[in-house]
Amino acid sequence: MTAGARGTRAGREASQALLDAALELARVTGAEALKFFGGPLEVEAKADGSPVTIADRSAERVARDWLERRFPDDGVLGEELGGTRPDARRRWILDPIDGTQSFVRGVPLWGTLVAVLEGERVLAGAACFPATREWLAAAPGAGCWWNDTRARVSATASLARATVLATDAAPADPARRAGWRRLSESAARARTWGDAYGYLLVATGRAEAMLDPVMNVWDAAWLDPVIAEAGGVLTDWSGRPGALGGNTVATNAALADAVRRTLAEGS
């Protein structure tokens, strides 16, 4: 075996190991959040007006304890408890409960999100949706997996037959609001099965597009390998590739150009 072949295999094994770790962490964190789901919760408002509960904080503490035991040299950035070791070569990004608005109302479309990055490069991403008994995980070159089966975006190539999703059907920005209206009027169905669950639906071929006008790094980082390895296209609203642009558009490959063109018309 050549050195190049050994290096390729070593890279695949490292990628798979990080995929497995991200998925295990998402499951552990999601299991902790699930203990609180459906029960009475006191909801607090954070500085930005978004909700937070004891479930969010307890789940993130469990995630951080897990990382300290297994990856003590890595940095961590979580939505609820901030960052540690910001200068570390590798860091883990955590959203213990994505879709807290759904969570506190007993709606099962919430998830736990995990990404591991080296610089701006996402090495693996995973999401666990405990209330629907689904998970999704991917790493570059290792594929995208949904409940132990390979995940693939749909082949639908006509907007008139497409299902398009958004977390918010009325974005604050007027241009984005108009873009969503054009897209939703062009599609067969427009729904707000939003937050992380909408991206799971795109990656598994059950919807063709999912949009978010505002995304924090903990909302979005996991998406880079998930959408790419499922055969889809992930950009920001201006069409720049990747998940870290502050907003996201995820589509299957067949409708990538049509969706982005429709969003941009008149802007």
C-alpha positions in Angstrom: 0.0 0.0 0.0 1.4 3.4 -0.9 1.8 6.3 1.5 -0.9 8.1 -0.4 -3.4 5.2 0.0 -2.6 4.9 3.6 -3.2 8.7 4.1 -6.5 8.4 2.2 -7.6 5.6 4.4 -6.5 7.3 7.5 -8.4 10.4 6.5 -11.6 8.4 5.9 -11.2 6.7 9.3 -10.7 10.0 11.1 -13.7 11.5 9.3 -15.8 8.5 10.3 -14.6 8.7 13.9 -15.7 12.3 14.1 -19.0 11.5 12.5 -19.6 8.8 15.1 -18.6 11.1 18.0 -20.8 13.9 16.8 -23.8 11.6 16.5 -23.2 10.1 19.9 -22.9 13.5 21.4 -26.2 14.6 19.7 -27.9 11.5 21.0 -26.7 12.0 24.6 -27.6 15.7 24.6 -31.0 15.0 23.0 -31.8 12.3 25.6 -31.2 14.8 28.4 -33.5 17.3 26.7 -36.2 14.7 26.2 -36.5 14.2 30.0 -38.1 17.6 30.1 -40.2 17.4 27.0 -44.0 17.6 27.6 -43.7 18.6 31.2 -44.2 22.0 32.8 -41.4 24.4 32.1 -40.6 27.9 33.2 -39.7 29.9 30.1 -37.2 32.8 30.4 -36.4 35.4 27.8 -32.8 35.9 26.8 -31.3 39.3 25.9 -32.3 38.8 22.3 -35.9 37.9 23.2 -35.6 34.2 22.4 -36.8 31.6 24.9 -34.6 29.4 27.2 -35.5 26.8 29.8 -33.9 24.5 32.3 -34.0 21.9 29.6 -31.7 23.9 27.3 -29.2 24.5 30.0 -29.2 21.0 31.5 -28.8 19.4 28.0 -25.8 21.7 27.2 -24.2 20.9 30.6 -24.4 17.1 29.8 -22.9 17.8 26.3 -20.0 19.8 27.8 -19.3 17.1 30.4 -19.2 14.5 27.6 -16.8 16.6 25.6 -14.5 17.2 28.6 -14.1 13.5 29.2 -13.5 12.6 25.5 -12.0 15.7 23.8 -10.4 17.7 26.7 -8.2 19.8 24.4 -10.9 20.9 22.0 -12.8 24.2 22.3 -16.5 24.4 22.8 -19.1 27.0 21.8 -22.7 26.5 23.0 -25.8 28.6 22.5 -26.6 28.8 26.2 -23.3 28.6 28.1 -20.8 30.4 25.9 -17.3 29.4 24.8 -14.2 27.6 26.2 -10.7 27.4 24.8 -11.4 29.7 21.9 -7.8 29.3 20.6 -8.1 25.5 20.3 -7.3 24.0 16.9 -10.6 22.2 16.9 -13.9 23.3 18.4 -17.4 21.8 19.0 -20.5 23.8 18.3 -23.6 23.0 20.3 -27.3 23.8 20.1 -28.9 21.7 22.9 -32.5 22.4 21.8 -33.0 23.9 18.3 -36.7 24.9 18.1 -37.3 25.9 21.8 -40.5 27.5 20.7 -41.8 24.1 19.5 -40.3 22.3 22.5 -42.1 24.4 25.2 -45.4 23.9 23.3 -45.1 20.1 23.1 -44.5 20.1 19.4 -42.0 17.3 18.5 -40.1 19.2 15.7 -37.1 20.2 17.8 -33.6 18.8 17.7 -30.2 18.8 19.2 -27.4 20.0 16.9 -23.7 19.3 17.0 -20.9 20.3 14.7 -17.1 20.0 15.0 -14.9 22.5 13.1 -11.3 23.1 12.4 -11.1 26.8 11.6 -14.0 27.5 9.3 -14.1 23.9 7.9 -16.8 21.7 9.3 -15.4 18.2 9.9 -18.7 16.6 10.9 -22.3 17.5 11.7 -25.1 15.7 13.5 -28.7 16.3 14.6 -30.9 14.2 16.9 -34.7 14.6 17.0 -35.6 12.5 20.0 -39.4 13.2 19.9 -39.6 11.9 16.3 -37.0 9.2 16.8 -34.9 10.4 14.0 -31.2 11.4 13.6 -29.0 12.7 10.8 -25.2 12.7 10.6 -22.6 13.4 8.0 -18.9 14.1 7.4 -17.1 14.9 4.2 -16.5 11.7 2.3 -18.4 9.6 4.8 -21.9 10.2 3.5 -25.0 11.5 5.1 -27.0 9.0 7.2 -30.5 9.1 8.4 -31.5 6.4 11.0 -28.8 4.0 9.6 -29.8 4.5 5.9 -28.1 6.7 3.4 -29.9 10.0 3.1 -30.4 11.6 -0.4 -32.2 14.7 -1.5 -35.1 14.4 -3.9 -34.8 14.5 -7.7 -37.7 16.9 -8.1 -36.8 19.3 -10.9 -39.9 21.5 -11.1 -40.8 24.2 -8.6 -44.5 23.6 -9.5 -44.1 20.1 -7.9 -41.8 21.2 -5.0 -42.4 21.5 -1.3 -40.6 24.6 0.1 -40.1 25.3 3.8 -39.1 28.2 6.0 -38.8 28.7 9.8 -40.3 32.2 9.4 -42.8 32.9 6.6 -42.5 36.7 7.2 -38.8 37.6 7.3 -38.1 41.1 8.8 -36.1 42.1 5.7 -38.5 43.3 3.0 -36.5 41.9 0.1 -36.3 38.4 1.8 -40.0 38.6 2.6 -40.8 39.3 -1.0 -38.4 36.5 -2.1 -40.1 33.9 0.1 -43.5 35.1 -1.2 -42.4 34.5 -4.8 -40.9 31.1 -4.0 -44.0 29.9 -2.0 -46.3 31.1 -4.7 -44.3 29.2 -7.3 -44.2 25.9 -5.4 -46.7 23.1 -5.0 -46.7 23.5 -1.2 -45.2 26.0 1.2 -45.0 25.1 4.9 -43.3 26.3 8.1 -42.0 22.9 9.3 -39.0 24.9 10.3 -35.9 25.1 12.4 -33.5 22.1 12.0 -36.3 19.7 11.2 -36.8 21.4 7.9 -33.3 20.7 6.8 -33.7 17.1 7.8 -36.7 17.0 5.4 -34.6 18.4 2.5 -31.7 16.0 3.2 -34.0 13.0 3.2 -35.9 14.0 0.1 -39.2 14.9 1.8 -38.9 18.6 0.8 -37.0 20.4 -1.8 -36.0 23.7 -0.1 -35.6 25.1 3.4 -34.8 28.7 4.2 -33.8 30.7 7.2 -33.2 34.5 7.0 -31.2 34.6 10.3 -28.9 31.8 11.5 -26.4 31.7 14.3 -23.3 29.5 14.0 -24.8 26.9 16.4 -28.0 26.8 14.2 -26.1 26.3 11.0 -22.7 24.7 11.3 -23.9 21.1 11.3 -25.5 21.6 7.9 -22.4 21.9 5.7 -21.6 18.2 5.5 -25.2 17.1 5.9 -26.6 18.8 2.9 -23.5 18.3 0.7 -23.3 14.6 1.4 -27.0 14.1 0.8 -26.5 15.6 -2.7 -27.9 19.0 -2.0 -26.8 22.6 -2.2 -26.3 24.9 0.8 -25.7 28.6 0.4 -26.6 31.9 2.1 -29.4 34.0 0.6 -27.0 35.7 -1.8 -25.8 32.4 -3.2 -22.4 32.1 -1.4 -21.6 28.5 -0.5 -21.6 27.3 3.1 -23.5 27.5 6.3 -21.7 30.3 8.1 -23.0 33.4 6.3 -25.7 34.3 8.8 -28.6 32.9 6.8 -29.2 29.7 4.8 -30.9 28.3 1.8 -30.8 24.5 1.4 -32.1 22.8 -1.7 -31.9 19.6 -3.7 -29.4 19.9 -6.6 -32.1 19.9 -9.4 -33.8 23.1 -8.1 -30.7 24.9 -6.7 -30.6 27.5 -9.5 -34.3 28.0 -9.8 -34.8 28.5 -6.0 -32.0 31.1 -5.7 -33.1 32.9 -8.9 -36.6 33.2 -7.6 -35.4 34.5 -4.3 -33.2 37.1 -6.0 -35.7 38.4 -8.6 -36.2 42.1 -8.2 -33.5 42.5 -5.5 
